[in-house]
């Protein structure tokens, strides 16, 4: 029996949260054969090797050609004539040391194929596809055949007669809190009205932690029938005990078995077509015929149809028409003509898209995780082709003997030259950034001698967990800057690319680095960011400088892309997702009911105990104004902070044993005393004013914990808490369990007596005002200040604050949060979470897969082609996808909304008033009146009010004679910015209607000339 491979959690951290350890174990036991190592094939290889399969065997004995380098990023010109598999095998070996990689040069016999779990063909003849698929189907070998032809692609899957999907969507099982269960047939389950039921009729659920009707806890999974958004029925509950309180119902995912048919049968009947784009519902059937037709042409002529050749295309269309009759479909001849024109085309964008989806299909075949494509999928991006594509001259698309021939065949020489001479800014060199840089290098973007240049910035350094997705990096690059390392890597892929790497973040504070001249030199911006603030900032810069923005993001198997086109679409910031729902503080502090609540509580406790407390002490010792600032705070906050400082300074440990004593007492405080206090305020039998039990619905009555030195969870808390405190004070920690257990057991714990204190029950509840309490707090604060040692007495002393770090397994951070959370969960009878789940929630780890990242980069590049052809709005596509289901949606971007001042005077977010030269406020107002019939009633710049109609006459008269730049410097008390312009927000009234109107912002040049393109200009 094969030994189960150990999964490197640090390397596969993000992937494990997108999949699972069980899925990863299956993937790491999977052997894959990839046949065909052009751009599509190497994309598939890259993705599955990074994903951590057991082994990958490369097969392609064709010689490397220059045109391969349109998308094959592991070939160099020096390798032309070498066998493809031989040329790139070492580069693949370097991707992941856990994966066995080899090249094979023999025959593709049945006995050879039997050594593999998954066989993948990339851009192989249809006859070979059917032949090898027949062998694989008979031997229960999972089979995938993918093709990338210009802007067209296809994927065929066959996972056998009976393939088991263990998890159809990859979502966490839905779980709901119960408020009632009826005793009837069928029994009706009512949920707490905090979240609506997302299950459907026939779904199965299990029950746990139900009080009264405890028989439900022991039942096997039950099928449900949905009644309403908050109720569903199950079986007969008349014989069960009466429901009293508590309980959860959790979805139980059931395996699903699906049947696959061999390729030959699919081609015979034209069935099992998978639709990737609902707006192109009639394309798959035509492409099914069209792909067969170009393969028939290739078999007869020895080559695929010539680029943009009408005679060849007519033959292909004729063959496709014949095939279409068999399927009884109406052929879209123009679509098949375009397919014929680009059949020899090869672009990296399509290789990334088809390769990313295929790589994910390999993982599905290996693990049974997620729903596979069933069975034949086609994709096209004909809207990216040049305008009047079918009528352009054949010469425009003929190869010129360059590495970009695959792209020239697809888009033509004119667009190729445009791409080469683009000046682009890539913001981020992480997962998406690496994929984009690879794509740009293959496209030849920024390789032109006229003005081609790629700027890339990323302030982060490389970590081990990055290596699973950020394929330009190797283990030897850890701790190096991402931007510089990635730049070197893609320069090796295409030496012609002109690239500059930066490590300066983008933001308002770096506008003296990324200056006006920098943005004015750009042709576009591509975001590869992982946070909303930076995205919104770059979006605002693109709007201000009228630059296109290519935006994208991933979350495990989910992803989206957005294209922002100047003067055409809305911007990224025009529509945003609602903010993430936060946990109410009263729930967090006193009434948790989910493990997420206790994990967040533990995370907050970590910050309070080990970072904030230390920061407060250090500030007290080093900042002379610290106490003055503290005095401005709420009296209760001030008292709490000073108490913490006193405790940290006066009760500082001298050795590790004292750290253990502190941790043992902290256990008592958190898990016994605080719970006793809560139950003192709200006894278990307490009723509300309406006569209902207080402890009901989402409120779960807690149980105090008694410290047990034989309980591993109790000892985990003491060990982690003590070691973290030791680090705070520069003491040597220990992990010797026997010593820690003895010290913790010997601690004398004071008896706890509940106090009369007010505990907040509802989030909106206002604490009762109590002046006496405030005065008492002030008295106590004064007393503590008198007790504290003076900072001068502790010169040079400091406590080491601890910044949370989730990826170091030896630092006790996740150990502390796991134990802390699970103890509180035990208080409230909440099912504990393992370390892996706790780490994901506490560390806010975003699930990530290299397959999704690769796919997204391809969709972004398709939009880049369109942007620089100045396509109409309907040609652009914002993409929303989920590879787990799988689901693809392509949505036309929303047009920039128009704001109307009056007939003939409309503006969008892309417009602004441009004022050239430094003028007085009076001149400024006069020109708005004369040019636009607008009376300016207020002018502000950032937070400075420069002018308002309600000012007194003296102030107004003085300002009217003052130049705008001087007015800004005087009132803001700031010098003019280096960027040589100011942005004014103005309020105006239409002088014709006397109505207030919305107007665009005002770009005011503080010099006599401006390099900014004017949109609506006021000429001075």
N, C-alpha and C positions, 0 to 999 in steps of 0.2 A: 504494500500500500504506500502511495506517494506521501511524503511528509508535507504537511501544510506549510506553505511559504509564509514567513513572517512579513507583515506589511510595515513598511517604513512610514510611520505616522507623520513624521516631520516632513518628509518629501511629498507625501500624498495628502497633506492636511486638508486643503480646499476640496480636493476630489472626493475624499471620504465623506465630507458633508453633503456632496451632491449625490453620491451613491450610498454605500454602506460598507462596513467591514465584510459582510457576507458576500456582497457583490464583488468587492475587490479580491476576495479569496478566489472566487471563480475566475475572474479576469486574469489573476496572476498564475492561473493553472492552464491558460489557453495558449495553444500554439497556432500561429497565423502564417499563412503563405500569401505573399503579395506578388502577383504576376503583372508586370508592366511598371516601369519606373520612370515614366515621364513626369511632368509637373503634378498631374493628378495622383499618380501612384506614390510619389514621394510625400505628398501631403498626407495621404492615408497612412503611410508608414510612420511618418513623424508623429501623427496623432496617437496611433495605437502603441507605439514604443513609449511615448511620454506617459500614456495612461497606465502602463505597467503590465502588459501581457507577459506571459512566460517567455515566449520566443517569437521571433519574426524571421522568416526566411525570404530573401529577395530573389526574384527570378526575372531577368530580362537580359538576353544575350545580344540584343540589337546594339549597334555602335552609337556612341554619343555624337549628336550633331549640334551645330551652332544654334539652330532654331529651337532646340530643346530648352535653351536658356530663357525663353519667354516666360517659363513658369517653373523650371526645375532648378531649385535654389542650391542644390548640392553638386552641380556640375560646374567645371571651369573650362575655359577655352583650351587649356593645355591637355585636357582629357578627351578631346575630340578623336573619335576612332576607337576609344576604349569601350569595352562592354559596359552597358549601363549599370548592371548590378555591381561590377567590380569598381566602377568609378565612384560610387557613393556609399559603399558598405561601411567604410571606416567612419564617415560622418554620422551615419546612423548608430553605429556602435557607441559613439561618444555621447549620444543623447541620454542614455539611461543605463547605468551600470548593472541594474537589476535584470535587464532583459537580454536574453541570448540572441544575438543577431548573426546571421550567416548568409552567404550567397550560394546559390545552387545553379549549376550549369548543365545538368543532365536532362533526360527526357521527363515529360510530365505524365508518368505512368500511374495507373490506378494504385499500385502498391506504394508509390511515393506519396500520393495525395492522402492516403490513409493515415499518414503520420500527423495530420493537422486537424484541428478542431474547426478552423475557419479558413476558407479559401476565398481570396479577393482578386478580381481581375480589374485592371484599369486600362481603359481604351484599347481593348483587345478585339480581334475580329469576332463577328457574331457567330461564326461557325465554331470557333474555339470556345466561346461562351456556352453554347448549347452542348458541346461535347463534354466539357469539364463539369457542367452543371448536372448532366446525366450521371456521371460517375459519383459526384458528391451526394446527389439525392439518394442514390441506391445505398450509399455507405453512411448515411446520416451525418454528413459533413456540412456544416453551414456554409452557404455559398452567397457571394455578393459580386455583382458585375456593375461597374460604374463607367460612365463615359463623360467626357468634357469636349465639346465641339464648338469652338467660338463662344457665342453667348447661349448655347444650348447644352443641356446636360441630362443624364438619365441615371437611374439607380434601379437595379433589379435585385430582389432578395428571395432566397429560398432556404428556409431553416428546417425543412423536413415535413413529413406527413403530420406529425403532432409535436408542436413546439409549445412549451409551457412558459407563460409569462407570470412571474411571481409577483410583480408589482406593475400595474398598468400605467401609473402616472407619476410615481416617485414622490407624491406628496405625503407628508406626515399623516397618519391616520387621524381622522377628525374625532375630537373628543368634546363632550358636552356635559355640563353640570345639570343634575336632575333636581327638580323641585317637587315632583309628585309622581306616583304610579298608582293607577286605580286597580281595585280588586274586581275584575270583570273579565268577560270573554268576548272579544280580545281585550287584554289590558292596555290601557292608554298611558304612555309615558309623556310627561310634561317637562320641558326644559326650563331652566332659569332664563329669563328674557334678556340675557346679555349678548347672545349670539344666535343667529338664525341657523336652522338645520340645513346643512348642505348635502345631505344624503338623499338617495332616491329609493323608490319602491324596489324591494328585492335585495338591497344592500344588507349586509350582516353586521351585527353589533354584539358586544359583550358588556357585562355590567360588573362594577366593583364598588366596594365601600358603601353599599346601600344598607341603611339601618332599618330594622323592622321587617321589610320584605327581603330578608337576607338570602332566600332561596335563589333569587336572581343572580347573585354573585357566583353561584356554583353551576349555572346553566352553560351548556355549550353555546357557541355563537348563534344568535337568533336573527331570522329575516324580519325586516320591518316593512310597514306600509305607512307612507307619509300621510298625515291628516292635515297639518297646517305647518307654517314656518317654525312652530315651537312644540308641536306634538306629533307623535307617531304611535302606531299600535304594534303589539307583539302577540304572543300566544295567550293561552288561558292563564290568568293569574288569580282565579277565584280561590284556589286552595292554598295560596301563599299567605304569609303573615301580612299584617297591615303596614304599609309604608309609613315611616316616621320622619326620617331625615336623611340628608346626605346622598352620596352616590354619584358616579360618573357612568356615562355610556360612551363607549369607544368603538369606532369603526374597526371591523376585522376584515382585512383585505383577503380576497379569495383568489387563488391562482386561476388563470384563464388559458385554455388550450386553443390554439388556432392551427389551421391546416395550410400548408404551402404547396403549390404545384410547380413542377419543373418549367423552365423557360420555354421549352418546346411547346408545351400545352398552352402556355399563356400566349405565345405568338400565334398559335393555331386559332384560338378563339377570341383573342383580344380582350380578356377579362382581367379582373383584379388590378385595375389601374388606380393609382393613388394620386389624388389631386393636390398639388402644392399651391395653387393660386385659384381661388374661386372666381376671380374676375376673368380668368382665361379657361373657363370650363370646357371649351371646345378644342383646346390645344392638345391635351394628352393623346386623344385618339389619332389626330393628324400626325403628331410626332411619333407615335408608335409605328405608323406606316412610313413616315419619313426616315426614321433611323434605320429601319430595315432596308429602305431604298438606297441609302448611301452606302450601307454595307454590301448590298448586292452590286452596286456600281464598283466598289473597291475590289470585290472578288473577281469581277469581270475584267476590269481595267488595270488592276494592280496598284491603284492609288485612289484616294478619295476625290470627289469632284474638285476641279481646279478652282482657285479663288475667283469668285465673282464671274465665273464663266457661264454665259447664258446657255450655250449648247449643252454643257454638262448638266446644268440645272434642269433643262427641259427633259432630259433622260431620267433624272431622279424623280421629277414630278410625275412623269408617265408611269414609272415603276410604282410610285407611292399610290397613284390613282388605282392601279390594278389591285394593290394590297388592300386599299380602303374598301373596295367593292366586296371583298371577302368579309369585312367587318360590318358592312352595310352602314357606312358612315359617309358624311360629306367632307371631302378633303379641303383643308384651307391651303390652297396652292401657293399663296404668297408666303405663308409660313414655311412651307417645305422648300420654296425657292431660297429663302434666306438661310435655311439650314444648309442647303447645298453650297451656297456662296461662301459660308464660313466653316465648312466641314473640316478643312485643314487648319483652321484657326486654333490658337492655343493661348488663352489669357489666364493669368494667375488668379484673377478674381473668381472665375468659374472653377478653377482647380481648388481654390480654398473652400468654396461653397459645397461643391459635390464631394470633395475630400473630407470636409468636416462632418457632413451628414453620414458619409460612408464609414468614417472612423467611429461615429457613435453607433452605427448599426453593428459594427464588429463587437463593440462592448455589450450591446443588447443580446447579440447571438451568444456571447460568452457567458453572460450572467443571468439572462432572463429578466433583467431589470429594465423596465419601460416597454412601451408598445412599439414594435418594429414597423417599418414601412411595409405595407402589404398590398401588392408586391412590386409593381412596376411604377416608378415615379419619373415624371419628366419636368424639367424646369427650363424656362427661357427668359431672357431679358432683351427681347427685340427692341424695346423702347430705348435701349442704350445705344443702338446702332445709329450711324450718322443719318441726318435728315435726308430723305430721298435716296435711301440706301440702295434700293433695288434698281434705281435708274442712273446711279453714278457710274463713271467710266471704269472699265475693268482694270486699267492701268493703275488706278489709285490704290488698288489692293494687292498688287503683285509683290512678292518677296524681293528684298534687295540684298540678300546675303548678310543680314545682321542678326544679332541675338534677339531682336524684337520682331522678327518676321511673323511669329504667331499672332502678335498683336496687330501688326500692319495688315495681315490677311483679314482680320476681324473688323478693324476700325479705319484702316487707311493710313496713308503716309502723312496727311495733313494733321490728323489728330495725334499721331505719334510724335510729330515735331512739337505740337503744343504741350503734350505731356512732358516731354524732355526738358522744356524750358520753363516749367512752373517753379515758382518760389513758394514753398509751403512751410507751414509751421505745425509740427506734430507735438502736441502737449501730452506728455506721458510716454514712458518707455517700459511699461509693465507688460501684462499679458496681451492686451489688445495692441499696445504700442509696438511690441516685437513683431506681431503678425503684420501690422500695417507697414513697418519698415521693410520687412521681407517683400511684401507686395510692391511697395514703391520701387525697390531695387529691381525687381523683375520687370516692372512696367517701364523702367527707364525714367521714372519721374525724377526731376532735378539732375539729370545727367547731361543736359544740354550746355553748350559752351556759351550761349548768348546770355542767359540769366538763370539757368537752372540751379536751384539751391534748396536743400531740405534742412530746416532748423528743427532740432528735437531737444526737449528739456525734460528733466526728471531729477528731482533732488534726492531721491531714495537710493539706497545701496542694495545690493543683491543679497537675498537670504536663501537658505536651503529650500524653503517651501516654494520659492519662485521657480525652481528648476523644473517643476512638474508641468508648467504651462508656458513659461517665458523661455522659449526654446533657443533664443540667441545666447543664453548664458550657460556656463558650465560650472562644476563644483569649484574649479580653480578661480572663478570670478567672484566668489562670495566675498562680500564687504567692499567690492568695487562699485563705482557709480554706474547705475543702469544706463544712463544716456550715452556715456562714453564707451562702455562695453558694447552696447547694441550698435553704435555707430561703426565701431571697428568690425563687428561681425558682418554687417550688411555691405560694408566696403569690400570685404572679401568675396561676397556673393556677386557684386557688380562693381568693379573698381572705378567705373565711370561716374558713379553717383557722387554728387557734390553735397557734403553734409557737414553741418556744424552742430556740436553737442554742447548743451548747457546744463548746469545743475541749479539754476535759479528758478524758484517757484514763480508762477504767474499770480498777480494780485495787485491791488492798489499800491502796496508798499514797494513794488519793484518796477513801477512805471518809469523810473529814471534809468532802468536797464533796458526794458522793452519799450523803446521810445516811439514817438509818433512816426519817425522816419522808418523804424523797423516795420510797423504795421502797414505803412503806405507802400512798402516794397513787396508785400505779400500778395499772392494770388488766391490764397485760401488757407483755412485752418482746419485741422483734424484733431478732435479731442480723443484722448485715450486715458480718461481720468476715472478716479474711483470715488469722487465726492461731489456733492451737489453744489457747494459754494464755489469751487473752482470752475465747474461747468457754467454756472450762471455768470461768473465774472468774464470768462472767455466769450460767452454769448453776447454780453454787453459790449465787449470790445469789437466783436465782429459786426454788430449792428452799428456801432459808432463809426467804424472805418469802412462800412459797406463791403464786408468780406463774407464769402460763403463759409459755412460751418458744417462739418461732417461729425455727427454725434452718435455714440453707441454705448451700450452697456450690457453686461451679462449677469445672470444669477443662476448658477448651476446649468440646467438644460434650457433655461429661458434667456431670451435676449431681445433687444430692440435696437433699431437704428433710426436716425432722424437726419434729414437733410434740410439745411437752412439756406435759402437762396435769396440774396439781396433783392429787394424791391418786389419779391414774388411771394415768398412764404412768410408765415409767422415765425418768430424766433423760438429758441429752446425755452426761454423763460416765459413765453406767452401762455403756456399751459403746463402745469406741473402736477405730479402726483400729490395727493393729500399727505400731510405729515404723518409719520408713524404714530399710532395711538400709544400714549404713555400709560403706565400703570398708576392709578390713583394712589396718592401718598397714604391715605388711611388704609387702603388694601395692603400696600407694601409693608406698613409698620405694624398693623394689628390684625388684619383679616385676610391673609393670603389663602388662596384656594387652588393655585396651580404651581407647578414646579418652577415656571418662569418667574413667578413672584418671589420665591425664596432665593433663586439664583441672583436676581437683581438686588435683593436685600443684602445678600452676602457680598456682592460686588461693591455696593455702597459702603458696607461695613469695612471692607478691606481698605478703601480709599480713606475713610475716616480715621481708622486706627493707625495705619502705617504710613500714610502720606500727609493727609491734612494736619494731623496732630503734630507731626515733625515740622512741617512748613510753618505752622503757627509759632512753635517754639523758636525756630531759627529767625523768623521775622521779629519776634519780641526781642531777641538777643542782638540783632544787627540793625534794625530799623528804628531810629529815634522817634519817629512819628507814628509808630505802630499803635500805641495805646490811644493816641488822639483819634486815629481812624476807627479804633474799636469802640470808642465812646459814642460814635455817631450811629452805631448799630442798635437794633432792638435790644432791650435790657436782658431778655431771656437768652438771646444769641450771644450777647457779650458775656454773660455769666457762664454759659456753657463753654465758650472758647477759653475763658480764663481758667475755668476748672480743669480743662484738658491740659493747659500749659502747666498749671501747678502740679497735676498728677505726673506729667512727663518729666518735670524737673526734680520734684521732691521725692518721687517714688521710683527713680531710675534704678534698674537692676544692676547689680555688681557682678553677677555670674549667671550662668545658664539656668541653674536651679531656681533662681528667683524669677526667671522668665517663665519657667514651667508653673510656678506658683501663681503668677499673674494670669496665665492661660487657664488654669483650673478655676480660678475665681471668675474669669470672664465667661467660662462655660456656665457657671452657676447663675451669673447675672442674666445671660441671654436666654437660657433654656429652662430655667426654673423660676428665678425671681420675677422676671418680666412677665412670664406667663401667669404666675400666681397673682400678680398685680392686675393683669387683664381680667382674670376670672373673679377677682375681688370686686372690680368695677362692674363686670357683667357676668353674674353667676350663670351656671349652666341652665338653670330653670327660669331664668328671667324672661318676662313677657314685655312686649312693646306696648305702647299706649293703645294700640288697636287690638290687643289681646293675643297676638301671634307670638310664637317663640322668637326671642331675639336671635338665638343661634339657629338660623335656618337659611335656606336659599344659599347664597354665596358665602355666608358667614359660617365657618366651621369652628366648633368649640375646640380649643387646644387642650393638650395635656402636658403638664410640667414633666421634665425629664430629671431623673435622679442619676447622678454620675456613676458610671459603672466602669472601673478600670479594665474589666475583661471584655468590654464592648469595643471592637476595633474602630467603629465610627467615632466614639467618644475620644479614643486615644489619637485618632487621626487629627481631630480638631486640636487637641492640646499640643501635639507634636508640631503641627504646622504653625499654629499661633505663637508658640514659644520660639520657634526658629526665626520667624519674621521679626518678633520683638528683639531678639538677640542681634539681628542684622541692624535694626534701628540704632542700637546702642554700641555697635562695633564689637560685639561679643562673639565668641566662637559657638556655633550651634552644634546640636547633637541629634542623632536619630536612634540612639540605643534605647529600644523600647522598654527594657527592664528598668533602667534608671529613671526614665521619664514616668513610667507607671508608679514606681515607688514614691517619687517626689510628689506626684499628683495625688496619690492615695493618702499621703501624710498631711496634706493641707488641712488646716482647721478652717472650716467654712462657717462664717457667722450666720446665725439664724435670721431668716428674712421675715419682716413684718410689713404687710401691705400698708400703703399710705392713701390718704384721701387726695387724689389728683384727678384732673379732668382728662379724659382720653377722647380724641376726636373720632366720631363714628362715621360721618359722611364727609365727602370731599368738599362740599360747599358750605359745611358748617363753620361758622365764624367763632373763634375762641372768645369766651366771655371776657370783657374788659375788667381788669381788676387793678386799680391804682395801688392798693396796698401790696399786691404781689410784685408790681414793678418796683415799688420803693424797697421791698425786701430784697429783690434781685440786686438793686443798686448797692444796698448795704453789704450783701455777700460779695459782690464784685470788688468793693472797696477793701474788704477784709482780705480777699485773696491777693490783691495788689500789694498790700502791706506784708504779706507772707512771702511773696515771690522774691528770689534773689535778684539783685540788680544786675543788668546786663554787663556792667563794668566788672562785676565780680566773676563773670564767666567768659571773659574775653577769649575768643578763639574756639569756644566750645560750640558744638552743633550736633544735632541728631540726624542720622541718615534717613531721608525720606525714601520710600519705596514706590517706584513707578511700576504700575501693573504691566507684566510681560507674560503673555500667554504661551509662548513657544519654547520656553526653557523649562523642561520637565524637572529640573533639579532645584528650582528656586522656591518651591513651596507655595507659589501663588495660586495655581489651579488646585493644588491639594487643599489649601485653606478654604477656597471658595466652594469646592465640592463638599467637604465635610461640614462647613458652616451652613450651606444650603440644605443639605440632607438632614441635619439635625433639626433645623426649623421645619422642614417638611415632615419629619417624624412628630414634632409637636402637634402639627395640624392634620396628621393622618393623610398626608399627600405622598403618593408613590415617589420614591427616591429616583434620582437620575444618576447615571454612571458618569465617570470622569469625562468621557468623550462628549457626551451631550452637554454637560456643564460647561466645558471649555468652549464649545461652539456658541452657546448663548452668552456666557460672560464675556467672551472675547469678540462677540459680534462678528464671527467668522462668516464671510460671504462664500457660499458654495461656488465652486468654479470648475470648469472642464475645458481642456484644451480644444476639444472638438467644437464646442460652442464658440469659443474665442476665434478659432480659425474661420468658421462659417460667417461670423459677424463681419470680420475684416473683408471678406469677399463682397458682401452686400454693400459695405461702405465704398469700396472701390468702384462698384458699378455706378453708384451715384456720383462719384468723382468724374467719371467719363461724361456723364450727362451735364454736370454743372458747367464744364468747360466747353460744351457744345451749345450752351445757352438754350437748353430745351424748354418747351412750354411746361406749365405746371403739371398737366396730366401725365407727363412722362416720368416724373419723379415718384419714388416709392419710399414711404416709411415702413419699416419691417417690424413685425411682432411675431415671435416664434417660440415654440416649446418643443424641443427635440424629444422629450419624454413621451408625448402623446401619440404621434407627433403632429404639430400644428404649425401652419405658416399663414400669415396674413400680410398682405401688401396694400397699404392704404395711401391714397394720394395726400400729400401734405395739405394742411389748411392754408388757404391764401391769407396774406397779411390783411387784417381788417382795415377798412377805410374809414377815416374820420372826416366828416364834412363840416367845413366852416360856413361855406355858402356855395351856391351853384358855381361850378367851375373851379372851386378851391377845395380840394381834397388832399388828405395826407395819410400816410401809414407810419408805422414805427421806424421805417427806413428813411423817412424824410426829416429835415431839420432846417431851421433858418441859419444861414451862414452870414456872419458879419465880418467883413475884412477891414483891418486897420483899427487903431485905437482911437475911439471917439468919445465925446462927452455923453453923459446920460441924456441931456436935452436932445442931442442929435439922434441918439438911439431911439427915443420915443417918437421924435418927429418922423423918422423914416418909416416906422411901423404904421403911423397914421397915413402918410402919403402913399406908400407903396401898397399896403395891404388893407387899408381902412380898418385898422385894429388899434384900439386904445389900450395901452399896456397899463394895468392897474397895480401890478406887483412884479418884482424881479428878485429872485433869490439865487444864490450860488452855494451849493451844499447846504450848510446850516446858517449861512449869513444872509440876512435880509438887506438887499442893496437899495430897494426903492419900494414905496407903497403910497398909494394915493392918500391914505389917512395921516401921513406925516404932517407935522406942523409946517407952516409956510416957510419959516426960516431954514429948517433942515432941508426942506424940499428945494428951495432956491439954491442953497449951497451945493447940493448934490447935482442939480441940473447942469451946473457949470464945470463939474469935475469929470475927468476922463474915467471911463469904466474900470480900467486897470487900477488907477489910483484909488477909486472908490472901494474896490475889492480889498486892496492891501490895507487901507485905513480901517475899514469896518471889521474885517476878519482877523486883523493883526497878524497876517501871514504874508510872506513874500509871494510874488507871482510864481506859479509852478514852472518847472523846467520845460514842460510840454508845450509852452507858448500859446496856450489857449485856455479859455474858461468855458464851462458849460452852464448856461443860465436856464433856470426854469421860469417861465413867464405866465402870468395870468392876463387874459385879454378879454375885451368886450368888442363885439362887432359894431362898428360905428353906424352901420346902416340899419341894424335891427335893435340895437341897444341890449343885446343878449350876451351873456357870458359864453365863451366858446373855448373848447379844448384846442390847444395848439401844440406843435412839436417843440422840442427843446431848441435852445439857441446855442450855436457854436460860435463863440466870440474869440477872434484872433487877437492876441495882445501885441502882435507885430504888424507891420504895414502890409505884409504879404502872407499868404497862407498856402500850404501844400495840400490842404484838404479839398476834395472834390465838392463843389457846391451843389446843393440839391434845389433849394429855394433860396436864392441869393438876394441880399440887400446890398446894392452897389453903393459904395461911399465915394 
